[in-house]
Every structure is written in C-alpha cells, then in structure tokens.
C-alpha cells in the first residue's frame, strides 16, 4: 500500500490523502484550499488524480477544508461512495449546499459589481453539484468497522474538535498494516466537546500541526468575552464575532448566554446571522449525547438567540445602531454574511470585532488581527477603526502540548509519523517536538510526495 499527499502540506487547508494498492484507491478527506490566492488557485487546477479512478472517499469531519472539494470531485467523474460519521453526514448536508450557494452568489455579485478580472465569473461548484455529491454519502457510527474498498478496513474514533469529528483508522488487510489519520485534533478541556479518544495502535500516523509551534494562552475565555462585550456596549457599540458555523458558533452562543445569565455582561440581544450556523446549531442540539452540553443548555441557546434566517432580516440587522452581539460566518471573514457586517461596523471605533481561533495567512481575518488599517471587501477598501481582538483560547484545535499529551495517552509506537495540516514552521516545530518526546521517526511531507506503507 502507498500513501500520497495530495493536499494539507505546508498549509492548514486542502486536506487530501490518497491510499492505494495495486487494485484500489481510497481518498481520505477532500478539502478545499482557503487563504492566500496562490492556495485558492489550486482549487481550480485539475485534481491530481483522475476522479473516476478513485474508488471511495472517507472523511475525518465536515469542515470545508476537509470536505469542500467533494462536489467538484463528483462533477468531474468520481462515482464511488463517501463514508463518514452520522453527525458529519448531517453537517455536510448543511455545509456543502451552502458553500455551493455562496459561490454562486459571490460569482453573481462579482459580475454585477465588475470587480472580477473574469468577464463571466464562475463558481467552483454549484448548490446543485453539492446535492449531487450528497447522494454518494454513507454514514456509520464510531468504532463500527467497514470496508470502503476491498482489502482496506476502516474505523472512526472520536477526535474532539467538532461534532462528528474523527480519527480515521485504515488497516490494509493483505499486509495487516494500519495507517491512522488524526484529522483535526480537539482540545483536552474544550468548553463543549469531549477530549479526543487516545489511539491504541498505528504503523503510520498522519498528525495535524495547526498549533505545532504555539501554545494557547491560559486566559479565561469567559472573562475575556465579558470584558470585551461590557466595554463595547458601554460606549454604545456592537460586538461582531466572525465564527465558523460548525463548532465555534455553538461554543460562543453557549458562553455568551451563560455569562449573560450570570449577570457578568449587560443583557443584550444576541444574533446568529448565518443560515448554515443555525442549522448546525440544530444538529448540535440533536446530538447532545456526543458533547458536553445537556439538553437543557442546548434549549437555552435555542430560546435566547435571535436566529437571522432571511436575507431581508440580515439587511435589517446590518442597519442596527444599538449595542448587541452578532455572530456570523465565516470564521476567517473569507465569505458569507459577515462581510456585509464588517463593511458597516469596521469604520466605527465604537464597535469591536472578535476573531475566535486560527486565522489562515491571506485571509481577511489574518490581516485584521495583524493590524491592517484597511481591508478589501467586495472590490473596495474599508477603513479599520473598530477594536480588533483574537481569542485563540476559543480554538477547537489542540495546541502542541495538548496533542503531545493525547499521543502519550495511547499505546502508540508507530514506525513513522508524518506531520501535516500546518504552516511550514508549525509543522517543522511539531516534527521536532514529537521526535524529541517519543523518539519516533517523524517527517514533514511535501505536496505530492508518495511513501510506502
């Protein structure tokens, strides 16, 4: 069996790995590239392997950088099945069509406003393409073994991070070799998600390194949120939180409503302005046995949040001039309704914009947290006068300390570890840390490298 790295190397996006033997090809993750333009352009390049030759796909979780290229893969000839956990399947029913719809809308907007260099801007895929891809999905429970292609047995184990997130264990039956893909590894003491399950065994381990060179700050996220919201409301401003629709939005809603109930912040309207995040919240509450929050705490989020569902309601909210909290996607301000709020709120020093996690290089979120005095949105530059915060304490990724602790919890003795899904420096630092801690053979692969299993 061979492993080829088709994405997720030197960057935190575009996760794609190909396992193959003489007869079959299994793709683990099929993500879109996000961030700087040179990465985004890869989405438009022909897929590195002819899609029709891939027999099946297995997903670690639903985030777009792990699942978002699937509609294009199917449109370009993939005919096999796509396997994932139950919750990941439900979330993909929300995320993929929404991603297609947003791309269609962005293409129309670019054409209407004439800010694209293309005469007729086209989406990478459409909402219809996404629904077509979803016909290929088949979902399973954690710890349930299955054979997506003949001779390769697969099992999912909980990875923390977000609802439905998993480590993917692939055992090649003819050789009895096991490869484990970490996916995105959650935190040891996450606010809402349970910690990742330790890995018992692996011959090869593919490990993420988003925070391979950094430890999360030890500040209290509740105190940080209380301070920012109270300060902003006190000067009559609005708190805007760009948030990933899955995971981060639910965590933020819970924390804000909790501290409001404890009277640690003023009683303010809390808006969730993202159809995708609203649906993800409903799925999150439905699967409350898979995370830390009780049914009652989920009900609190439903009862006390103003869900902004329609475009008309979103436009009306954009004209709000009273203190409130708005949570809107996307988390790196790379698209979605949050862009319209940023255009309205950034020029006013009374307002605050709070980012809640890793900001990939090249995104607007990255520019804003690094002190940009203006940002380009929909073809125009907008001045940055609002206060900008980055609460990485709310990240859903374990930092290097947490990942090392997680690796230590199992009985692992892999022959090799490949560090991926991180910026180049982060991956290399993580490589050194794993090698020093465990004495394992650790490498950082480059794009399109192929190794024997």
C-alpha positions as CSV (number, residue, x, y, z in Angstrom):
1,X,0.0,0.0,0.0
2,X,1.2,3.5,-0.8
3,X,0.3,6.9,0.7
4,X,0.3,10.1,-1.4
5,X,-0.1,13.6,0.0
6,X,-2.4,15.4,-2.4
7,X,-3.0,18.4,0.0
8,X,-2.8,19.7,3.5
9,X,1.0,20.1,3.3
10,X,2.6,23.4,4.1
11,X,-0.8,24.8,4.9
12,X,-3.8,24.3,7.2
13,X,-6.3,23.8,4.3
14,X,-6.9,21.5,1.4
15,X,-6.7,18.2,3.3
16,X,-6.4,15.3,0.9
17,X,-4.6,11.9,1.2
18,X,-4.6,9.0,-1.2
19,X,-4.1,5.4,-0.1
20,X,-3.6,2.9,-2.9
21,X,-2.6,-0.6,-3.6
22,X,-2.4,-2.5,-6.9
23,X,-6.2,-2.6,-7.2
24,X,-7.9,0.2,-5.3
25,X,-7.7,3.9,-4.4
26,X,-9.1,5.4,-1.2
27,X,-9.1,9.1,-0.7
28,X,-9.1,10.3,2.9
29,X,-10.5,13.9,3.0
30,X,-11.3,16.0,0.0
31,X,-10.9,19.6,1.2
32,X,-10.9,23.0,-0.5
33,X,-7.9,25.3,-0.2
34,X,-8.5,28.6,1.6
35,X,-6.4,31.6,2.4
36,X,-3.8,33.2,0.1
37,X,-4.6,33.4,-3.6
38,X,-1.8,31.0,-4.6
39,X,-3.5,28.4,-2.4
40,X,-7.1,29.2,-3.6
41,X,-5.9,28.8,-7.2
42,X,-5.2,25.1,-6.5
43,X,-9.0,24.6,-6.3
44,X,-9.2,25.4,-10.0
45,X,-6.4,23.1,-11.1
46,X,-7.2,19.6,-12.3
47,X,-7.4,17.2,-9.4
48,X,-4.0,15.5,-9.0
49,X,-5.6,12.1,-9.6
50,X,-8.3,11.4,-12.2
51,X,-11.5,11.4,-10.0
52,X,-13.1,8.4,-11.9
53,X,-10.1,6.2,-10.7
54,X,-10.8,6.8,-7.0
55,X,-12.9,4.0,-5.6
56,X,-14.1,5.7,-2.3
57,X,-13.7,8.6,0.0
58,X,-13.5,8.7,3.8
59,X,-13.9,12.0,5.7
60,X,-12.4,12.9,9.1
61,X,-15.0,15.7,9.6
62,X,-17.3,18.2,7.9
63,X,-15.2,21.4,7.8
64,X,-14.9,22.8,4.3
65,X,-11.1,22.5,4.3
66,X,-11.6,18.7,4.7
67,X,-14.9,18.1,2.7
68,X,-15.4,21.2,0.5
69,X,-14.0,19.8,-2.8
70,X,-16.3,16.8,-2.9
71,X,-19.0,18.4,-5.2
72,X,-16.3,19.3,-7.7
73,X,-14.8,15.7,-7.4
74,X,-18.2,14.2,-8.2
75,X,-18.9,16.6,-11.0
76,X,-15.5,15.7,-12.5
77,X,-16.2,12.0,-12.6
78,X,-16.0,10.4,-9.1
79,X,-18.6,7.6,-8.9
80,X,-17.9,5.9,-5.6
81,X,-19.2,6.2,-2.1
82,X,-18.3,8.8,0.6
83,X,-18.1,7.5,4.1
84,X,-18.2,9.5,7.4
85,X,-19.8,9.5,10.8
86,X,-23.5,10.2,11.4
87,X,-23.1,13.7,12.6
88,X,-20.6,14.6,9.8
89,X,-23.1,13.4,7.3
90,X,-25.8,15.7,8.7
91,X,-23.4,18.7,8.9
92,X,-22.3,18.1,5.3
93,X,-25.9,18.3,4.2
94,X,-25.8,21.9,5.5
95,X,-22.2,22.9,4.7
96,X,-21.8,21.7,1.1
97,X,-25.0,23.1,-0.4
98,X,-24.4,26.3,1.4
99,X,-20.8,26.5,0.1
100,X,-22.2,26.0,-3.4
101,X,-24.9,28.6,-3.0
102,X,-22.4,31.1,-1.6
103,X,-20.0,30.5,-4.5
104,X,-22.9,31.1,-7.0
105,X,-23.8,34.3,-5.1
106,X,-20.2,35.5,-5.0
107,X,-19.9,34.9,-8.7
108,X,-23.1,36.8,-9.5
109,X,-22.0,39.7,-7.2
110,X,-18.6,39.9,-8.8
111,X,-20.2,40.0,-12.2
112,X,-22.7,42.7,-11.1
113,X,-20.1,44.9,-9.4
114,X,-17.5,44.2,-12.1
115,X,-14.7,43.5,-9.6
116,X,-13.6,40.2,-11.0
117,X,-10.9,40.0,-13.7
118,X,-13.1,37.4,-15.5
119,X,-15.7,38.6,-17.8
120,X,-18.1,35.9,-16.6
121,X,-17.1,34.7,-13.1
122,X,-18.0,31.1,-12.4
123,X,-18.4,29.2,-9.1
124,X,-16.1,26.3,-8.4
125,X,-19.3,24.2,-8.0
126,X,-23.0,25.0,-7.5
127,X,-25.6,24.1,-4.9
128,X,-26.9,21.5,-7.3
129,X,-23.4,19.9,-7.5
130,X,-23.4,19.7,-3.8
131,X,-26.7,17.9,-3.6
132,X,-25.5,15.5,-6.2
133,X,-22.4,14.8,-4.2
134,X,-24.5,14.1,-1.1
135,X,-26.2,11.2,-2.9
136,X,-22.9,9.4,-2.6
137,X,-22.7,9.6,1.2
138,X,-23.0,6.7,3.6
139,X,-22.7,7.3,7.4
140,X,-21.6,5.0,10.2
141,X,-21.2,5.0,14.0
142,X,-17.9,5.5,15.8
143,X,-16.0,2.2,16.3
144,X,-18.0,0.4,13.5
145,X,-15.6,-1.3,11.1
146,X,-16.4,-1.2,7.4
147,X,-14.6,-1.9,4.1
148,X,-15.0,1.1,1.7
149,X,-12.8,-0.7,-0.8
150,X,-11.8,-4.4,-0.9
151,X,-8.9,-5.1,1.3
152,X,-9.0,-1.9,3.3
153,X,-10.8,-1.9,6.6
154,X,-11.7,1.4,8.2
155,X,-12.9,2.6,11.6
156,X,-13.7,6.0,13.1
157,X,-12.8,7.1,16.6
158,X,-13.8,10.4,18.3
159,X,-11.3,13.3,17.7
160,X,-12.9,16.0,19.7
161,X,-12.7,19.3,17.6
162,X,-16.3,19.5,16.3
163,X,-19.4,17.4,16.3
164,X,-18.8,14.2,14.3
165,X,-15.1,14.7,14.0
166,X,-13.0,11.6,13.9
167,X,-9.6,9.9,13.5
168,X,-9.6,7.6,10.6
169,X,-8.0,4.1,11.1
170,X,-7.3,2.2,7.8
171,X,-6.0,-1.3,8.0
172,X,-4.7,-2.9,4.8
173,X,-5.8,-6.5,5.2
174,X,-3.3,-8.2,2.9
175,X,-0.4,-6.7,4.7
176,X,-2.0,-6.1,8.1
177,X,-0.6,-2.5,8.2
178,X,-2.5,0.2,9.8
179,X,-2.5,3.9,8.9
180,X,-4.2,6.4,11.2
181,X,-5.2,9.9,10.1
182,X,-5.6,12.3,13.1
183,X,-7.9,14.7,11.3
184,X,-8.2,17.9,13.3
185,X,-7.4,17.0,17.0
186,X,-9.6,18.6,19.6
187,X,-8.6,20.0,23.0
188,X,-8.2,18.2,26.2
189,X,-10.5,20.6,28.1
190,X,-12.8,22.0,25.4
191,X,-15.8,24.1,26.6
192,X,-18.3,21.9,24.7
193,X,-16.6,19.0,23.1
194,X,-15.2,15.9,24.8
195,X,-11.5,15.2,24.5
196,X,-10.1,13.1,21.6
197,X,-10.0,9.4,22.2
198,X,-6.5,8.0,22.5
199,X,-5.1,5.9,19.6
200,X,-4.3,2.3,20.5
201,X,-2.1,1.4,17.6
202,X,-0.7,2.6,14.2
203,X,2.1,1.6,11.9
204,X,1.9,5.0,10.3
205,X,0.4,8.1,11.9
206,X,-0.5,11.3,10.0
207,X,-0.8,14.1,12.6
208,X,-2.1,17.6,12.2
209,X,0.0,20.6,13.4
210,X,-2.1,23.7,13.2
211,X,-0.7,24.9,16.5
212,X,2.6,22.9,16.2
213,X,4.6,26.0,17.2
214,X,2.3,27.7,19.7
215,X,0.6,27.1,23.0
216,X,-2.8,28.5,23.6
217,X,-2.9,31.4,26.1
218,X,-4.1,30.5,29.5
219,X,-6.6,33.3,29.9
220,X,-10.2,32.6,30.8
221,X,-12.4,32.9,27.6
222,X,-15.5,33.8,29.8
223,X,-13.6,36.7,31.4
224,X,-12.2,37.9,28.0
225,X,-15.7,37.9,26.4
226,X,-17.2,39.6,29.4
227,X,-14.6,42.4,29.3
228,X,-14.9,42.9,25.6
229,X,-18.7,42.9,25.5
230,X,-19.1,45.1,28.5
231,X,-16.5,47.7,27.3
232,X,-18.1,47.8,23.8
233,X,-21.7,48.0,25.0
234,X,-20.6,50.8,27.4
235,X,-19.6,53.0,24.5
236,X,-22.8,52.1,22.5
237,X,-21.0,49.8,20.1
238,X,-21.7,46.4,18.5
239,X,-19.7,43.3,19.0
240,X,-19.3,41.3,15.8
241,X,-17.8,37.8,16.0
242,X,-16.9,36.1,12.7
243,X,-17.3,32.4,13.6
244,X,-17.1,29.0,11.9
245,X,-20.6,27.9,11.5
246,X,-19.9,24.5,12.9
247,X,-18.4,24.2,16.4
248,X,-17.3,27.8,17.1
249,X,-20.7,29.4,16.7
250,X,-22.2,26.9,19.2
251,X,-19.4,27.4,21.7
252,X,-19.8,31.2,21.5
253,X,-23.5,31.2,21.9
254,X,-23.2,29.0,25.0
255,X,-20.5,31.1,26.6
256,X,-22.2,34.5,25.9
257,X,-25.6,33.3,27.1
258,X,-24.0,31.7,30.2
259,X,-22.2,34.9,31.3
260,X,-25.3,37.0,30.5
261,X,-27.4,34.7,32.7
262,X,-24.8,35.1,35.5
263,X,-25.1,38.9,35.0
264,X,-21.5,39.3,34.1
265,X,-22.4,41.3,31.0
266,X,-25.4,43.6,30.2
267,X,-28.5,41.9,28.9
268,X,-28.1,42.4,25.1
269,X,-29.7,40.9,22.0
270,X,-27.6,38.1,20.7
271,X,-28.0,37.4,16.9
272,X,-26.8,34.4,15.0
273,X,-26.7,35.6,11.4
274,X,-25.8,32.5,9.3
275,X,-28.3,30.0,7.9
276,X,-25.6,27.4,8.0
277,X,-24.7,28.1,11.6
278,X,-28.4,28.0,12.6
279,X,-28.9,24.6,11.0
280,X,-25.6,23.4,12.5
281,X,-26.8,24.5,16.0
282,X,-30.0,22.5,15.5
283,X,-27.9,19.4,14.6
284,X,-25.6,20.1,17.5
285,X,-28.5,20.1,19.9
286,X,-30.0,16.9,18.3
287,X,-26.7,15.1,19.0
288,X,-26.3,16.4,22.6
289,X,-25.1,12.9,23.8
290,X,-21.9,13.4,21.7
291,X,-20.7,16.5,23.5
292,X,-20.7,18.1,27.0
293,X,-23.8,20.3,26.9
294,X,-27.1,19.0,28.3
295,X,-30.4,19.1,26.5
296,X,-31.4,22.0,28.8
297,X,-28.3,24.0,27.9
298,X,-29.0,23.4,24.2
299,X,-32.6,24.6,24.8
300,X,-31.2,27.8,26.4
301,X,-29.3,28.5,23.1
302,X,-32.5,28.0,21.1
303,X,-34.7,30.1,23.4
304,X,-32.4,33.1,23.9
305,X,-30.8,33.6,20.5
306,X,-32.3,35.7,17.7
307,X,-31.8,33.5,14.6
308,X,-31.4,35.6,11.4
309,X,-32.7,33.4,8.7
310,X,-33.6,35.5,5.7
311,X,-31.7,38.0,3.5
312,X,-34.2,40.6,4.4
313,X,-33.6,40.1,8.2
314,X,-29.9,40.2,7.6
315,X,-30.1,43.5,5.8
316,X,-32.3,44.9,8.6
317,X,-29.7,43.8,11.2
318,X,-27.0,45.4,9.2
319,X,-28.6,48.8,9.9
320,X,-28.7,48.2,13.7
321,X,-27.1,51.0,15.7
322,X,-27.7,49.7,19.3
323,X,-25.5,47.6,21.5
324,X,-25.8,43.9,20.6
325,X,-23.7,40.8,19.8
326,X,-23.7,39.4,16.2
327,X,-22.2,36.0,15.5
328,X,-21.9,35.5,11.7
329,X,-19.9,33.2,9.4
330,X,-17.3,32.8,8.1
331,X,-14.7,32.4,10.8
332,X,-11.8,33.9,8.8
333,X,-14.0,36.5,7.2
334,X,-13.4,34.9,3.8
335,X,-17.1,35.0,2.7
336,X,-20.7,34.9,3.9
337,X,-22.9,37.4,5.6
338,X,-20.2,38.6,8.0
339,X,-18.6,40.6,5.1
340,X,-21.6,42.9,5.0
341,X,-21.4,43.5,8.7
342,X,-17.7,44.2,8.5
343,X,-18.3,46.9,5.9
344,X,-20.8,48.5,8.2
345,X,-19.0,48.1,11.5
346,X,-15.3,48.3,10.8
347,X,-15.2,52.1,10.2
348,X,-16.7,52.9,13.6
349,X,-14.4,53.0,16.6
350,X,-17.3,52.2,19.0
351,X,-17.6,48.7,17.6
352,X,-15.5,45.6,18.3
353,X,-14.7,42.6,16.0
354,X,-13.7,39.4,17.9
355,X,-12.0,36.6,16.0
356,X,-12.2,33.2,17.7
357,X,-9.4,31.0,16.5
358,X,-6.8,30.4,13.9
359,X,-6.7,32.8,11.0
360,X,-5.0,31.3,7.9
361,X,-2.5,33.5,6.2
362,X,-4.0,35.5,3.4
363,X,-7.5,35.7,4.9
364,X,-9.1,39.0,5.9
365,X,-9.2,37.6,9.5
366,X,-5.4,37.3,9.4
367,X,-5.0,40.8,8.0
368,X,-7.3,42.3,10.7
369,X,-5.7,40.5,13.7
370,X,-2.3,41.6,12.4
371,X,-3.2,45.3,12.5
372,X,-4.3,46.1,8.9
373,X,-5.6,49.7,8.7
374,X,-8.0,48.7,5.8
375,X,-9.3,45.6,4.2
376,X,-10.6,44.8,0.8
377,X,-14.2,43.6,0.7
378,X,-16.3,43.2,-2.5
379,X,-13.8,45.1,-4.5
380,X,-13.5,48.1,-2.2
381,X,-11.2,49.0,0.7
382,X,-12.8,49.7,4.1
383,X,-11.0,51.5,6.9
384,X,-10.4,49.7,10.2
385,X,-11.4,51.9,13.1
386,X,-13.2,49.3,15.3
387,X,-11.3,47.4,18.0
388,X,-10.0,44.0,16.8
389,X,-9.5,41.1,19.1
390,X,-8.3,37.5,18.5
391,X,-9.4,35.0,21.2
392,X,-7.3,31.9,20.3
393,X,-8.3,30.5,23.6
394,X,-11.5,29.5,21.8
395,X,-9.8,27.5,19.2
396,X,-11.1,24.0,18.6
397,X,-7.6,22.7,17.8
398,X,-5.4,21.3,20.4
399,X,-2.1,23.1,20.7
400,X,1.2,21.2,20.6
401,X,1.1,20.5,24.4
402,X,-2.4,19.0,24.1
403,X,-1.5,16.9,21.0
404,X,1.6,15.6,22.7
405,X,-0.5,14.7,25.8
406,X,-3.0,13.0,23.6
407,X,-0.4,10.9,21.8
408,X,1.0,9.9,25.2
409,X,-2.4,8.6,26.4
410,X,-2.4,5.7,23.9
411,X,-0.1,2.7,23.4
412,X,1.3,4.1,20.2
413,X,4.6,3.0,18.8
414,X,4.4,4.0,15.1
415,X,7.2,3.2,12.7
416,X,6.8,6.7,11.2
417,X,4.8,9.9,11.7
418,X,4.0,12.4,9.0
419,X,3.2,15.9,10.2
420,X,0.7,17.7,8.0
421,X,-2.1,20.3,8.2
422,X,0.1,23.2,9.4
423,X,2.0,26.2,8.1
424,X,5.6,25.2,7.3
425,X,7.2,26.4,10.5
426,X,4.4,25.0,12.7
427,X,4.8,21.5,11.1
428,X,8.5,21.5,11.4
429,X,8.4,22.6,15.0
430,X,5.8,19.8,15.7
431,X,8.1,17.3,14.0
432,X,10.9,18.2,16.4
433,X,8.7,18.1,19.4
434,X,7.3,14.6,18.6
435,X,10.7,13.2,17.8
436,X,12.2,14.6,21.0
437,X,9.3,13.4,23.2
438,X,8.9,9.9,21.8
439,X,12.0,9.1,19.8
440,X,9.8,8.3,16.8
441,X,10.8,8.8,13.2
442,X,9.0,11.9,12.1
443,X,8.9,13.7,8.7
444,X,7.1,16.7,7.2
445,X,6.0,15.7,3.7
446,X,5.8,18.0,0.7
447,X,2.9,18.2,-1.7
448,X,2.5,15.1,-3.9
449,X,5.1,13.1,-2.0
450,X,4.4,9.4,-2.1
451,X,5.6,7.0,0.6
452,X,5.3,3.2,1.1
453,X,3.1,1.9,3.9
